[in-house]
């Protein structure tokens, strides 16, 4: 019989006693599998703690019964190239007694080291609907939520968890805000008070927000019910709104160039930054507000597209779990990642190929939150079709998360964990680096010194996008199917 996991709308979800019991259950299963040993720091921290409690356990194969030393990122000494963990023990699933001795401080360390890349989800053989029902990322968020309810949300997480507030303040006078933010004394003060590492590259505030630009382009918009043909509502993301409006502009102009009507009403944060700090009430309130905004567009036949992998994941997968309404389910079902939607247009024969500009070599970083959506490598597939493009896929985590890599406690670990990504991009010898994730972009730019572009920006440039707007052309209508 499959285990039923409580959700944040269930009383059992908030029980500390039941949380600890569930962590012990999941930790025993993970310890017996160890497939995720090299994904993030959480798993080696867990496995090493169990090994230390049970140093005499019998190892499989011919390996000596010694504990494998592991660094904070899961690279085991004694393993070839850091790619293999200590093998599972023959009695591993009988180690409940050892796991019962695991201090709660280890539970907390495992939670703190999880940066919600969620890569264990597509790899784990025991995720629902399997009877073991292992959902490690949600379990980590549950722990943070209970901590926040019992102890309050720390100042660090309150600040990092509200990108709209930061964006509104920073874009009042963006030039001054950018200059002041990057003054060394201010960065030191920021580290001491809010806990944002003094050396972490921060997103710059835009001179004009995306929504301001969009409303100038479309002072009025029609009722979506009256619009024929493909139509979308753009969930433009906090990063696009306050820091990277050129990504939103490229998305709008490419979609309109392909005959898609675009709507962009005011929206709030998707809620993931708040969840990172355990602030479930705030995340749920934002999700509820967004669902109320988006539902009329969905009812009018619009798809929802987002250029941010975390935001598209949230609206597709997470909002329903926290809000639980039929409206949340309908909004989630209408959601697409932006490049996923454009790939859909290409499959339907609706994507224009009237490109004018060669793209050249591209080192493309595959974001984790796209990978866990299990939609394929749609950004890479689109990029490969652009003129003059040679694309190198770098399937490595940036170790940033929305807030984790900003924090002073994890900055060095975040940089260390991103080295496979950085080496892959360097080895690509690409002219341009690209990523859908505007948070991963900060990591890449800080370490490489190269500007990172969203795939939609490269597509926009291939269509001839320059300082002025693209010429809007009618949609390509696919030919009717041939009669058999």
N, C-alpha and C positions, 0 to 999 in steps of 0.2 A: 504494500500500500504506500502511495506517495505521501510525503510529509507536506502539510499545508503551512506555508510561511505567513506569519501575520504581517500586515501592511501598516503604514503610519496612521491609518484611520481606525485601527484595532487597538483596544486597551492592552492586549498582550504584548504589542510591539514596544510599549513603554515600560515594561517590567524589567528592572535591572537583573533580577534573579533569572528570568527566562532568557534574557540576553546572554548572560554568562553560560547558561546551559547550552544555548545554541552555538556559542563560540566554541565550547569544548567539543561539541558534536562535529562541527565543521572542521575544526583544527585537526581532529583525529583522522577525518577522511583525507584532508589535504596532506597531512603528514604521511599517510599511507600511499599517496599517489606521487607527490613531488614533481608533477609535470610542469608546474609553474615556478620552479625554483629560480629561474633567471629573468622573470618578468619585472619584478619591482623589489624594493628592499624588504617588504613585509614578509615574504615567504622564507627567505633565508634566515631572517630574524626568528621566525617561528621554528623552523627546522633545527637551527643550532640550539635553541633553548631546550627543545625536546631531547636532542642528542646529549646535551650536557646533563640532563636529568637521568638519562638511561645509557650511560657510556659502555655498558657491557653487552648490549644487544648484538645478536648475531647478524652479520652482513651476508647478503647473497653473493654467489660467485666466489672468486678466489681473493677478493680484496681483503686486506688485513682489517681487523676490528679496531680501527682508529677513527677518531672524529675528524672530519674534514674541516679545516679552517675556512671561513668564508668572510669575504669583505662585506661591506654594507649593501652592496648591490647584487649579491648573489653569485659572485665569481669565486668558485671554490678552488682553493689551492689543492693541488694534486689532481685536478681535472684538466683535461686537454683543452687549452685555450679558454678556460673558464666557461665551457659550454655544457658541462655535465655535473650534476649534483651527486652527492653520496647516494648509492643505489638504495632502493627501498629494502627494509629489513623483512625477513621472512615472517616475523611475528608482529608486523607493524600495526595491523588492525586490532591486535590484542594489547596495545599499549595504552589502553584507557587509564590504567593505574598511574602510568608516568604522566599522562596529560592532566590527570586530576591534581598532580602536584605542581602544575604550571602556575607560577605566581600571576596574580592579576596585573602586575606591572608589565609582564610580557604581553598580555592581552592589549594593554594600552599602547605598548611600543609597536605592535603589529598594526594597530589602528592608525597611529600617528605616521607611520611610514608608508601607508597606502595613499597614493596620490590620484586614485580614481581614473587610471588609464582605462580600466575595465577590460584589458586584454585577456585576463583570466577567464572571462565569460565565454568567448568563442572557442577557447582551448579546452576548458574543463569538460570532461566526459560525464559529469554528474549534475549539470544544471537542469532545472525543471524543463520538461516534465519527468526527468529521471526520478526514481523513488527517493534518492538521497537528497534531492532538492538543494544543492549547494549554490548559493548566490553570494559569493564572497564580497563583491563591491557593495551590494545593498546591506550586508551585515556590517560592514565598516561604517556606512552612513548611519545605520541604526544606532551604533555605539556613539557616534558623534552627536546624534540627535538627543539621546538620553543624557549624555554629559551636559549638553547645552541646556536642557530642561532643568536639570538638577543644580547646575552651577552657574548658569548664565552663559551667554555667548561672549567670548573674550573680545577685547577692544580690537585686537589684530584682525579677527574674523569679521567683526562688525564693519570695519573699514573696507577690507578687501572684498567682503560679501555684498557691497552695494556699489557696483560700477556706475550706475546711473547717477547717484549722488556725486561721486567723484567727477564724472563727466560734465555734469551741469555746472559744478563749481569751476572746473578747469577751463571750460569753453566760454566763460564770461569774458575773460581777457586772456585768450590762449597764449599769446606771445609772452606775456609776463609770467603766466603759470608755468610754461615750459622752461623758461630761463630760471625761475626761482626753484622749481622742482629739482633741477640738476645741479644747483650749487652744492658743493661738497659739504659745507656746514649743515645745510638743510637735509642732505641725505643722511648724514650722521644722526641728526636729531630725529629724522623719520625712523631710522633703524632703532633708536633707543626708545621711542614712544609707541610706534605702531608695529615695529618688528619687520619692516620691509628692508631687505639687505641693501646696504649702501651702494653696492656695485651692480645690482640687477638693472638691466636696461628696462626703462619704463615706457609705456606707450605715450607718444606725444599727443597733445590735444589739438584738434583740427581748428582751422580758422573759420570753417563753415561746417555745421553739422550735416549729416546726410539728409535728415528730414527737411531741413531748411532748403537744401539744394533741390530735393524732390518736389517740394511745394512750389518752388519757383518754376520748375519744369512743367508741373501740372497744377496750376492755381485752383482748378476745379476738376473733379473727376465724376464720371457718370455713375449711375446706380449700377453695381455689378450685375444685377439681374437682367439689365437691358443689353449687356455686351455679349456679342456672339464671338465664337472662335475661342482659342486657348486664352486663359486668363489666370493670373496668379496674384496672391497677396504675398508681399515680400516681408518675411520676418527678418529684419535687417541686422539684428544683434547690437549689443552695447558697443562692441569694438568698432563696428562700422559707423554707428551713430556719432560717437564722440572722438574717435581716433583715426579711422581709416575710411572716410567717406568715399574715396575713390573706388573702393571695392564695391560699394553699393551703386555708385554711378555706373561702373562697368556692367554690373548685373542688370540694371534697368535698361541700359542702352543695347546690350546684347539681346536681352529678351524682346525688347520692342523691335529691334532689327529683324527678329525672327517672327514678327507678327503676334507677339504675346502681349496682351494688355496687362499692365502692372499696377497694382494698388499698394499703397504703403501708408496705412493709418498709424497714428502714434501708438507705440507699444512699450512694454516694460521688459526688464531683464527676464531671461528664461528661468532663472532661479537657481541654477547650478552653483554659482559662487556662494549663495547663501547656504545651500546644502553642504558645501565643503566645510562650513563652520558649524554645522548642526542646526542651523536656524530654519527649522521646518515651517513654523508659522509664516515667516516672511516669504519663503520660497513658494508656499502654497497660495498665499495671497496674490503674488505676482502671476503665478500660473493661472489662477482663476480669472484675474483681470484680462490676461492675454486671450484666454479661451472665449471670454465674453466678446472681446473685440473681433476675434477671428471667425467665430461661428457664423455670423451673417454672410461672410464671404464664401465660406464652405457651402452654405445652403444655396448660394447663388451659383455654385459650380466652379469656384476657384480652387486651384491647388495652392498649398502653402509651400513656399520655397525659402530656404535659408542658406546663406553663404558660410555659416559657422557650423562645423561638425558637432560641437557640443550642444548648440541650440537646436539643431535638427534632431539630434538624439533625444533631447529633453522633450520636445513637443511630440515626437513619435512614440517614445517609450515610457517616459517618466511622469508626465503630467497626469495621466489617468490614475496612476498608483497613488498620487498625493491628493488629487481632487475627487476622483471616483465617479464623475458624472457621465451621463450619456454624451453630453456636449464635448467633454474631454476626449472620449473615445472617437467621436466623429472628427474632431480636429486632428487627432493623432493619425487617423487613417488617411487624411488628406495631405500629410506632410511629406516633403521631399528635401533631400540635400540639393542645393542649387545645381551642381554638376550632374547629379543623378537625374534631375528633371531635364536638363539639356540633352543628356544621353537618350532619354526617352523620346524627345523630339526627333533626334537623329534616327532612331529605330523606326519612327513613324514616317520618315521622309520629309519632315518639316524643318529641319535645320539647314539654314543657308550655308553654302560653301563658297560664297563670293569673297574670299579672303584676298587681301592686297599686300600683306607684309609678312616676310619670313620671321619665324620665331627664334630659330637657332637651337642650340643645345640647352636642355633644361634638366636640372637635378631636382626631382620632385619628391618631397617628403610626404609619405602617407600618414595622415593623422590617426591616432588610435581610435578616436570617437567616430571616425568614418569606418574604420575596420570592424568595429563591433556592431555596426548597423548591417553588416553582411549583405552589402549591395554590390560588391565587386569594386574594382578600381576605376570608377567612372571618370574621375578627373584625369588620371593618366591616359585613359582611352580617348578622351576628347583631345587632350594635348597632342597625342600621337598623330591626330588627323590634321593638325594645323600645318601650314606650309613651312617647309624647311626645318621641321622639328625633329630633334633626336632626344628622346626622353629616357633618363635613367631613374628608375624607381628606387627610392631608399626607404625600405620598410623597417624603420627603427623609431622608437619612442623618443620624444624630446624631453621627457621627464619634467614637464612644467606644471601640468594641470592648470586650472584657472588661477589658483592662489598659492599652491604648495611651493612651487619653485620661486615665488617671490619672497618667501619667509626666510629670515636670517638663520633659522635652525636648519633649514634644508637646502640652502643655496648651493653650498659646495657639493652636496650629494646630488642635487639636480644637474649641476654641470658635469660631474663625473659620469652620471648615468646617461648623459646625452652624447658621449664620445663616439659611440657606434654610429649614431646619426651624423655627427659632424665629419667623421672619417669617410662615411659613405658619400656625403655631398662633395667633399674634397676630391675623393677618388673619381667622381663622375667627370671632373674637369669641365663642368657645365658653365656656360656663359651666364645663365640665370638660375637662381634658386627659387623654388616655388613650394608653397604649402597652403592648404585650405585653412589651416588653423592660425589665427592671428595672435595667439598666445605663444605657440611654438615659434612663430616668426621672431619674437623677441629673443628667444634663446639662440636661434640660428644667427641673427644679425649681430648679437652681442659678441659671439665667438668668432664669426667669420668676417665681420666687417662688410659683408655684402648685403645689398638690398634684397629682400624677399618679396615676391609677388604672388598674389592669389592666382590660381589658374584662370579665373574669370578675367583678370586684368590682361593676361597673355592672350586670351581669346579676343578680348576687346581690341587689343593692339593688332592682332592678326586681321581683324575686320577693317582696320584703318583708323582705329580710335586714336585721336590726338587731342590737343587742347580744346578744340571745338567739338560739338556733338556729332555723333554718327548720323548719317542720313537714314531716316527710317524708311524701310522698304516693306512692301506687302509680304505676307507670309507665303511660304512655298506650300502649295496644296498638293498632297500626295495623290498620284493617279489612282483611279478606282481599280479594285482588284480585277484581274483578268478572269473572264468566265471560263470555267473548266469544261 
